[in-house]
Amino acid sequence: MTAALPVLVALLALAPGAPKKGGAPAPKPAPAPTFVAVVDPGHGGEQDGAYSPAGDREKDLALDISRRVAARLRALGARVILTRTGDIDVPLVNRATIANALRADIFLSIHLNSMPSAEQRRVRRGIETYFLSADATDASAAAVAARENAARMAGEALADRGDPVGFILQDLESAAALAESSRLAYFLQERLVAGTGADDNGVKQAPFYVLAGARMPAVLLELGFISHDAEGALLRTAAYQEKLAAAIAEGVAAWRTADRHAMR
């Protein structure tokens, strides 16, 4: 037994995490992420999106907010990937494809809303959250989808040119993905309105190309009207962007908690 002690001591010294002679313990490996999130800053590159009265571009503010959202989700233990990290073109069809390739648990597309007429730009403000449907909830939802879908890059093919919206649901892995998208949308909308005090424009459905094919809960967030004088100015401030990011993270956390409870 006494002769075996030196061998035992040597083996323990080689074990992972064992203190090294004259040094600190080996660092522990980083914990595995609790979930994977893909955050999609709307537009980019040649696609500016909407403009504020002061000239702010939707694509720039969407990227700023997305970075803040990513930081908040990482604090929850997530692995977060942005579909773009700079001012570059990313085809709409590729954005959900990125999430699928990464086997993401959620897909969040970040946008800012806008109205076409001077009167509408003067009065319309607030937050609305969308999930995928072949049919829009109402005329307003259809108009938002049409504006966002117009960013589809020239030459980007549709799955079925004869049916520009009917293809949208064909790549969903199951009806469960759509149901979870709806649940996630309601959690996010509730937290966003509570956390910012913005007008509540509700949860809606619409045929967004950017959500087509996502095989996980996927939503598109219109985080305010960049076209409104006061709200557009607010959206470019760091303090309000942090409020939005914090509310989104809270919504995701609440949805994940409720989802785990439902599976028990």
C-alpha positions as CSV (number, residue, x, y, z in Angstrom):
1,M,0.0,0.0,0.0
2,T,2.8,2.4,0.9
3,A,4.6,1.7,-2.4
4,A,1.4,2.6,-4.3
5,L,1.0,6.0,-2.8
6,P,3.5,7.9,-5.1
7,V,1.6,6.5,-8.2
8,L,-1.7,7.6,-6.8
9,V,-0.4,11.1,-6.0
10,A,0.9,11.4,-9.6
11,L,-2.4,10.3,-11.1
12,L,-4.3,12.8,-9.0
13,A,-2.0,15.5,-10.2
14,L,-2.8,14.8,-13.8
15,A,-6.6,14.7,-13.3
16,P,-8.5,17.6,-14.9
17,G,-9.0,20.5,-12.5
18,A,-6.3,19.2,-10.1
19,P,-4.0,21.8,-8.6
20,K,-0.7,22.0,-10.4
21,K,2.4,22.1,-8.3
22,G,3.2,25.6,-7.5
23,G,0.3,27.0,-9.5
24,A,-3.4,27.7,-9.4
25,P,-6.1,25.1,-10.2
26,A,-6.8,24.6,-13.9
27,P,-9.6,26.8,-15.1
28,K,-13.0,25.1,-15.4
29,P,-14.5,24.8,-18.9
30,A,-17.1,27.5,-19.8
31,P,-20.6,26.3,-19.2
32,A,-22.7,25.2,-22.2
33,P,-25.2,27.8,-23.4
34,T,-28.7,27.3,-22.0
35,F,-30.3,28.1,-25.4
36,V,-29.3,29.4,-28.8
37,A,-30.9,32.7,-30.2
38,V,-30.5,34.2,-33.6
39,V,-31.1,38.0,-33.6
40,D,-31.8,39.5,-37.0
41,P,-31.2,43.3,-37.4
42,G,-33.6,44.3,-40.2
43,H,-32.4,45.6,-43.5
44,G,-28.7,46.5,-44.1
45,G,-26.4,47.3,-47.0
46,E,-28.4,48.8,-49.9
47,Q,-31.6,48.4,-47.9
48,D,-31.9,51.4,-45.5
49,G,-35.4,50.6,-44.3
50,A,-37.5,53.6,-43.0
51,Y,-36.2,57.0,-42.1
52,S,-37.0,59.2,-39.1
53,P,-37.8,62.9,-39.5
54,A,-34.3,63.6,-38.4
55,G,-32.8,61.3,-41.0
56,D,-32.0,58.3,-38.8
57,R,-32.0,55.1,-40.8
58,E,-33.9,52.0,-39.7
59,K,-31.1,49.7,-40.6
60,D,-28.7,51.5,-38.2
61,L,-31.0,51.7,-35.2
62,A,-32.1,48.1,-35.7
63,L,-28.4,47.0,-35.5
64,D,-27.8,49.1,-32.4
65,I,-30.9,47.6,-30.7
66,S,-30.0,44.1,-31.8
67,R,-26.5,44.4,-30.3
68,R,-28.1,45.4,-27.0
69,V,-30.6,42.5,-27.2
70,A,-27.7,40.1,-27.8
71,A,-25.9,41.3,-24.8
72,R,-29.0,40.9,-22.6
73,L,-29.7,37.4,-23.9
74,R,-26.1,36.4,-23.3
75,A,-26.5,37.4,-19.7
76,L,-29.3,34.9,-19.5
77,G,-26.8,32.2,-20.6
78,A,-27.7,32.1,-24.3
79,R,-25.4,31.7,-27.3
80,V,-26.4,34.6,-29.6
81,I,-25.7,35.0,-33.2
82,L,-26.5,38.2,-35.2
83,T,-27.5,37.7,-38.9
84,R,-25.4,40.7,-39.6
85,T,-22.8,42.6,-37.5
86,G,-22.3,45.5,-39.9
87,D,-23.9,47.4,-42.7
88,I,-24.2,44.6,-45.2
89,D,-26.8,43.0,-47.5
90,V,-28.2,39.7,-46.2
91,P,-31.0,38.2,-48.4
92,L,-34.2,37.7,-46.5
93,V,-34.3,34.0,-47.4
94,N,-30.9,33.5,-45.8
95,R,-31.8,34.9,-42.4
96,A,-34.0,32.0,-41.2
97,T,-31.7,29.6,-43.0
98,I,-28.9,30.8,-40.6
99,A,-31.1,30.0,-37.6
100,N,-32.0,26.6,-39.0
101,A,-28.3,25.7,-39.6
102,L,-27.4,26.7,-36.1
103,R,-30.4,24.7,-34.7
104,A,-31.4,27.9,-32.9
105,D,-34.2,27.8,-30.2
106,I,-35.6,31.3,-31.1
107,F,-35.4,33.7,-34.0
108,L,-36.0,37.4,-33.4
109,S,-36.1,39.9,-36.3
110,I,-35.7,43.5,-35.2
111,H,-37.4,46.3,-37.1
112,L,-38.9,49.8,-36.7
113,N,-42.2,50.9,-38.2
114,S,-43.2,53.7,-40.5
115,M,-46.2,55.4,-42.0
116,P,-46.4,56.8,-45.5
117,S,-48.6,59.9,-45.2
118,A,-47.8,63.1,-43.2
119,E,-51.0,62.8,-41.1
120,Q,-50.3,59.1,-40.3
121,R,-46.7,59.9,-39.4
122,R,-47.8,62.6,-37.1
123,V,-50.1,60.3,-35.0
124,R,-49.1,56.7,-35.3
125,R,-46.7,55.3,-32.7
126,G,-46.3,52.2,-30.5
127,I,-45.0,48.6,-30.6
128,E,-46.4,45.6,-32.3
129,T,-45.2,42.0,-32.5
130,Y,-45.7,39.6,-35.5
131,F,-45.6,35.9,-36.1
132,L,-45.9,34.1,-39.4
133,S,-49.1,33.5,-41.2
134,A,-50.2,33.3,-44.9
135,D,-53.0,35.7,-44.1
136,A,-52.5,39.1,-42.5
137,T,-54.5,40.0,-39.3
138,D,-55.8,43.2,-40.9
139,A,-55.0,45.8,-43.5
140,S,-52.4,47.5,-41.3
141,A,-50.6,44.2,-40.8
142,A,-50.7,43.5,-44.5
143,A,-49.2,47.0,-45.2
144,V,-46.3,46.3,-42.7
145,A,-45.5,43.0,-44.3
146,A,-45.6,44.5,-47.8
147,R,-43.1,47.2,-46.7
148,E,-40.8,44.8,-45.0
149,N,-41.1,42.3,-47.9
150,A,-40.2,45.0,-50.4
151,A,-36.6,44.7,-49.0
152,R,-36.3,41.4,-50.7
153,M,-33.2,41.7,-52.8
154,A,-33.5,41.9,-56.6
155,G,-33.3,38.4,-58.1
156,E,-34.0,36.6,-54.8
157,A,-36.1,33.7,-55.9
158,L,-39.5,32.7,-54.4
159,A,-40.2,29.1,-53.7
160,D,-43.3,29.3,-55.9
161,R,-43.6,32.3,-58.3
162,G,-47.2,31.4,-58.9
163,D,-48.1,31.7,-55.2
164,P,-46.1,34.6,-53.5
165,V,-47.5,33.9,-50.0
166,G,-48.7,30.3,-50.0
167,F,-45.2,28.9,-49.8
168,I,-44.5,30.7,-46.6
169,L,-45.7,27.9,-44.3
170,Q,-44.4,25.0,-46.3
171,D,-41.0,24.8,-44.5
172,L,-42.2,25.0,-40.9
173,E,-41.1,21.8,-39.2
174,S,-44.5,21.4,-37.5
175,A,-47.6,23.2,-36.3
176,A,-46.0,23.3,-32.9
177,A,-43.4,25.8,-34.2
178,L,-46.2,28.2,-35.2
179,A,-48.0,27.8,-31.9
180,E,-44.8,28.6,-30.0
181,S,-44.2,31.6,-32.2
182,S,-47.6,32.9,-31.2
183,R,-46.9,32.3,-27.5
184,L,-43.5,33.9,-27.7
185,A,-45.0,37.0,-29.5
186,Y,-47.5,37.5,-26.6
187,F,-44.8,37.3,-23.9
188,L,-42.6,39.8,-25.8
189,Q,-45.4,42.2,-26.5
190,E,-46.5,42.3,-22.9
191,R,-43.0,42.9,-21.6
192,L,-42.2,45.5,-24.2
193,V,-45.3,47.6,-23.5
194,A,-44.8,47.3,-19.7
195,G,-41.1,48.1,-19.9
196,T,-41.3,51.1,-22.2
197,G,-44.7,52.6,-21.7
198,A,-45.2,52.6,-25.4
199,D,-48.6,52.3,-27.1
200,D,-49.8,48.7,-27.3
201,N,-50.6,47.9,-31.0
202,G,-50.9,44.2,-30.2
203,V,-49.8,40.9,-31.5
204,K,-50.5,40.3,-35.2
205,Q,-50.0,37.8,-38.0
206,A,-48.6,38.5,-41.5
207,P,-46.7,36.8,-44.3
208,F,-43.2,38.0,-43.7
209,Y,-40.6,36.5,-46.0
210,V,-37.9,36.9,-43.3
211,L,-39.8,34.4,-41.0
212,A,-40.5,31.9,-43.8
213,G,-38.9,28.5,-43.3
214,A,-37.8,29.1,-39.6
215,R,-38.0,25.8,-37.8
216,M,-38.2,27.3,-34.4
217,P,-40.3,29.9,-32.6
218,A,-39.8,33.1,-34.7
219,V,-41.2,36.6,-34.4
220,L,-40.7,40.0,-36.0
221,L,-40.7,43.0,-33.7
222,E,-41.7,46.4,-34.8
223,L,-40.3,48.3,-31.8
224,G,-41.8,51.7,-32.6
225,F,-42.6,54.2,-35.3
226,I,-39.3,55.8,-36.5
227,S,-41.5,58.0,-38.7
228,H,-43.1,59.7,-35.6
229,D,-41.3,62.8,-34.4
230,A,-41.2,62.0,-30.7
231,E,-40.9,58.2,-30.9
232,G,-38.3,58.4,-33.7
233,A,-36.2,60.6,-31.5
234,L,-36.6,58.3,-28.5
235,L,-35.6,55.2,-30.6
236,R,-32.1,56.6,-31.2
237,T,-31.3,57.1,-27.5
238,A,-29.2,54.6,-25.7
239,A,-31.4,54.7,-22.7
240,Y,-34.6,53.8,-24.6
241,Q,-32.7,51.1,-26.6
242,E,-31.7,49.5,-23.3
243,K,-35.3,49.5,-22.1
244,L,-36.3,47.7,-25.3
245,A,-33.5,45.2,-25.0
246,A,-34.2,44.5,-21.3
247,A,-37.9,44.0,-22.1
248,I,-37.1,41.6,-24.9
249,A,-34.8,39.6,-22.7
250,E,-37.5,39.5,-19.9
251,G,-40.0,38.3,-22.4
252,V,-37.8,35.5,-23.7
253,A,-37.0,34.4,-20.1
254,A,-40.7,34.4,-19.2
255,W,-41.6,32.4,-22.3
256,R,-38.8,29.9,-21.6
257,T,-39.9,29.4,-18.0
258,A,-43.6,28.9,-19.0
259,D,-42.5,26.5,-21.7
260,R,-40.5,24.4,-19.2
261,H,-43.5,24.3,-16.8
262,A,-45.8,23.2,-19.6
263,M,-43.5,20.3,-20.5
264,R,-43.7,18.9,-16.9
